[in-house]
Amino acid sequence: MDTKVQKRKLGLKQRYAAMTRGLGWETTYQPMDRVFPYDKYEGIKIKDWDAWQDPFRLTMDAYWKYQGEKERKLYAVIDAFAQNNGQLGISDARYVNALKLFIQGVTPLEYCAHRGFAHAGRAFRGEGARVACQMQSVDELRHYQTETHAISQYNKYFNGMHHANHWFDRVWYLSVPKSFFEDAMTAGPFEFLTSVSFSFEYVLTNLLFVPFMSGAAYNGDMSTVTFGFSAQSDESRHMTLGIECIKFMLEQDAANVPIVQRWIDKWFWRGYRLLTLVAMMQDYMLPKRVMSWKEAWEMYAESNGGALFRDMARYGIREPKGWKDACEGKSHISHQAWNVFYNYNGAAPFHTWIPTDEEMAWLSEKYPESFDRYHRPRLEWLREQHKAGNRFYNQTLPMLCTTCQIPMFFTEPGDPTKICYRESDYQGDKYHFCSDHCKEIFDNEPEKFVQSWLPVHQIYQGHCFKPGTDPTKEGFNPLLAVLDYYELNVGRDNFDFEGSEDQKNFAAWRGQAV
Amino acid sequence: MSVAAVKPYRFPAQDTRDKFPAPLLYIGWEDHLLFCAPHCLPLPPDMPFGALATNVLPGVYGYHPDFAKIDWTKVQWFKSSKPWQPDPAKSLADNGLKHKDVIRFRTPGLTGINGSFS
């Protein structure tokens, strides 16, 4: 037995100081600038690293304790979900396609964030910032794992989830989230924090998490809801860290302000473009709908974000350049994005469909100014074509934006009938963009974006076939060869929901279960 | 502006002409957003421009009921967003089309399914 020793318990503030300060030292064998080569070159000037304060004052000892408790609860629910065949309790098999999008496009980003924060933590010479990055890095790894585990039960029963990591590096639309994070991870550590901690976590994360998690709750998916709760306290910590690190940079030196402003302009827009997938999920993929994308945008972006940027005016920061165009897009992007996946569903490992009459009525109500005028006629016509055995699959590869890598479907601000085309000339070649803001991002760093791995161009360069494929052979089908390279199960993972294996299986299982 | 970097930052461009079997041409059909985005096609530079309408575009846009109604003598062309008059008898290259150029065409009177611009 241990003998009782009277220990003086440290208060929160003292413990935070003890666990995050004075852990580093001035190096003598090597100059500090060689030990920390990455925290000055971006031009951000830091005079006092100790001014970095984690508002939660979280320290490693407390961190393990909290996370361990959350983990035990989460896995108890995931186990119960599996044992009770929770996958049968969801609203409709169409719902699972939202989970496919999540495991394909969001979960790998958690892993990227884990790597990014590990790198940023190593790069900063201030210990407070390093500790905060370290904890967020562990959080992100945990999210990657818990999402994978929460969704794995569905993978046993539904198509389109078996190869998410492989797809992330190859499939055309997954280059959108992938390139977002590769851009962030290859920037310096301060830009990385602005992109992920501030623009993504602070300004936009509610638009990602709330729709997915409340969508899960509405559609009877308790496994994902529980994961969401488990991650939520981490997310709120990340959001707080996001605003804190921006204020830290802005307060340290006035010369930092224009640099940070340019990053906010860039990363707000990149994050907004990425959220197009969420907009589509919210309006089209949830059989039981929570709120429209437009409503979510008004609540989480326009009112919360508007207040944020008014608050930041005292630092000399204004709202991001793309703000007004983003607000204008709220009436259009979900419908337009769903059309993209309906067009190219032959090459996407999840299903699309035409909304039911009831769902179209909901869309009309939520989008009175755009749905009936521009989108309903197309959807109804496509439904007739499908019924007549002539389901539309676009067979020709689309033009992509060089920056966000999304097919060029966005329309001119103020005119939803005209595709928005922008271009720049650089070193004798043309580069094309979906918007003024994607163009500006390119124009600021053309050397970076001329390296974009654009899936359509890569296919035409012959890089998206398996080794040994001979494109000169008679009867060569490039689309099938690309799907083979993706390792997509043709006829099971892709094509319309109507007639899919998912649809048939779920109906059969539900018949047995009822 | 340019990239902030710790050492000289020079990497080859990914999509220069030499990487492709033929130059890329981007083509969009105005007012027909059933096709969600413009298309990207590698096309031989010596192909006559007129062959686009007869050989290439039917495979791309033929699904749309408006396509059969197009009067090709009335079609308005745009190159990089500016009005443009190609010569159908001349080749793509002789019409001045280079790698990664973008052209669009507007078909007056045709505005998509029930006038919805789709």
Interface residues (C-beta under 8 A of the other chain):
Chain A: P37 Y38 Y41 E42 G43 G188 Q336 N339 V340 Y342 N343 Y344 R373 Y374 H375 R376 P377 R378 W381 L382 F392 N394 Q395 T396 L397 P398 M399 L400 P407 M408 F409 T411 P416 T417 K418 I419 Y421 E423 Q427 D429 K430 Y431 H432 D443 N444 E445 P446 E447 K448 V450 Q451 S452 W453 L454 V456 H457 Y460 Q461 G462
Chain B: M1 S2 V3 A4 A5 V6 Y9 R10 F11 P12 A13 Q14 D15 T16 R17 K19 F20 P21 L24 Y26 G28 E30 D31 L33 L34 F35 C36 A37 P38 H39 C40 L41 P42 G59 V60 Y63 S80 S81 K98 H99 K100 D101 V102 R104 G112 I113 N114 G115 S116 F117 S118
